[in-house]
Amino acid sequence: MEVTFNGDKAIFKLGEGESSHFHIPNDKKLWETQFMIVCINGQYFIRDMGYVHSSRIKLDKECEVQIQKGSVVDLGKVIHYHFDKVIHQHKPATPSGDNFYILRSEIQPDVDESDYSHLRARPTWVSADENVDNIQNEINIYEDTGKEKYAIGRSMKRDIQIKLKAVSADHCQIAYNK
C-alpha cells in the first residue's frame, strides 16, 4: 500500500471499517480503525487504535529498540512479555538513530546509581494453542553478571529458553550497554 499526499502534516486511518481512509477488508483481526499513520513535519508516526488486537511493529536483524518500563514484547505471536521493571544505573544517553529506536522519549527512566541495572518481564498473555508450562514465568536480567547479550529462543543453548513452537530456536536477544 502506498500513501501519498502534499504538505507536511497528515493523518491516515487504516482498518476494516468504512470510516478508515485505507480499507483492509475481510481480516477478522482488525478493528474498524486499527491504527493511524501520522505525518508531522516530514516524520512519520504510527498510533495503535485497536482495542482487541494490538498493532505490532516487526523488527529485522538490523533494528534495535530500547526497552522501557511498560514495554510489551510479542514473541512469535504466541506470548506477550510485559517489562514491569527497568532500572538503569545511569540515565540512558544513546539517541535514536537509523537502526536504534527510542519509542517513547518522553518517559523518564528509573535510575538507581547505588545498584546494578535490572530488567524484569513477566508473561501477560499466552496463546490458547500453547502449553503455558513451556514458558519462563519471569525474565530477569542483571547487569552485574558481566554479560552484555542475552539470547532468547527455543534452543536449550539460549540464555532465556521459551519452549514454544512459534518461537525460533534463536529468536532474538536482549543487549545491555552502559
N, C-alpha and C positions, 0 to 999 in steps of 0.2 A: 504494500500500500504506500502510495506517495502522497504527501501532504504539501501543497504549495500555496503561497499567499504573498501579498505585497505588504510591506510595513515591518515594524519591529516589535509589535505586540499582537498576540493571537491566542485564542483558546479553542481547542477542538475536543469534542466529546466522542468517545468510541465505546460501542457496546451493542447490545442486541435490540434495544428499543428504537422506536421511530424518532424520538427526540434527539438522538445522537447525530452528530454531523457525519460520522462514518459508521455504517452498519456492518456488524459482523453477525449475520443471521444463522439461526439453527444451531447454535452452540449452547448447550444446556448449562454450561459452566460460567456464562457471562451474565452480568446484571444489565438492567436497562441502559445505564451508563456505567461501564466497568471502570474506565479511567479517562483522564483528561491529559492531553498534551498541551502545555502552556509555553508560549514563547514570549520572553521578556528581554528586551534589548539584545536580541540575537542569540540568547541562550535558551535551550530547551529544558523543560522540566516535566516530570510525569507525576500525576497525583492519582492515587487509588481512590475509586468511588464505590467499589464493590462492598457489599455487606455480607455476603455469604462466602464467596471465594475471593481471596485477595489477589491483586495483580503481583506478578513476580518479575524480577529482573534476573536474567540468566547471565552469569559471568563466564568468560572464557579463561583460558590459561594465562592470558596476558593481563587480566584485570584483578585488582585488589580493592577491597572495601574495608574501611576502618570499622571495626566492631564497636558499637556504642551500647551503653546501658539501654535496654528496651528493644534492642535489635532482635528480629526473629529470622532464623535461617531455616530454609526448607531444603532438606537433603533428599534428593531423589524423588521428590513429590510424594514421599510416604511418611515423613516425620518432620515436625517443626520443633526447633530448639529455641527457647527464649533466653536471651542473655540478661539475667536479672542482676548480675553483679559484675561491674567492670571498674576496677580500681587501678589507677596509674600512680607510680612513684613520683613522676614529674608530669606536668601538663604537656600533652602531645603537641608537637610543633611542626610536624610534617604537613605541608599544604597539599590540597588536591592537585593532581597533575593528569597527564594523558592516560596513565594506567592505574592511578591510585585515587580513590574517591572517598570523600567525606560526605555522607548523605545528608546529615543534619548538623551543619557547622554551628548553629546557634546553641546546641546542647553543651552545657558546661560539664566537663568530665569530673568524676570523683577522683581526688588526688589525696594521697596519704604518703608524705615524704618519709615517715618513720617506718614504713612497712614495704614489703615487696609488692610488685604489681600482681594482680589476681583477676582471673576471668572465670565466671561460672555460668553455665547454661543448663536448663532443665527442659525436658520434653513437655510440650503443651498440647500436641496432637500427634496421634499415630493412626495411619490408615487402618480401616477395619479389615483390610486384606492381609495385614501383617501381624506377626506374633510379638506382643509387647515385651515378652521375656528376652528378646534378642537385641534390646537397646540398652544404652547407658542411661541410667536414671539421672545421672548428673555428670556434666563435664566440668572438671576443674583444671585450670592451668595456672601454675605459679611461676613467676619469673625467677625465683631463687634456685630452680633446678639447673640453670645454666644453658638450657636448651632454647634455641631460637625458633624452631619449627616443629609443629606437632602434626603428624599425618593422620588423616581421618579416612576410614574406609572399612570395607567388609573383611579384608585380609587380616589374619592374625598377626601379621608383621606391623600393622599400624599402631600408632601410639593410642589412638582412640578408636576402638573397634565397634562398629554398628553392623550387626549381622542380619541386615535386611536385604532381600534380593534386589530391590531397586537402588540400593546404594552400591556404587562401584567398589571394586577391591581397593583401588587407590583413588578415592573420591575427591578429596580436597585437602587443604592444610590451613592451619592457623599459625601465623608467624607473629613473634613478638620482637620489636625493635625499640631499644631505648631512645 
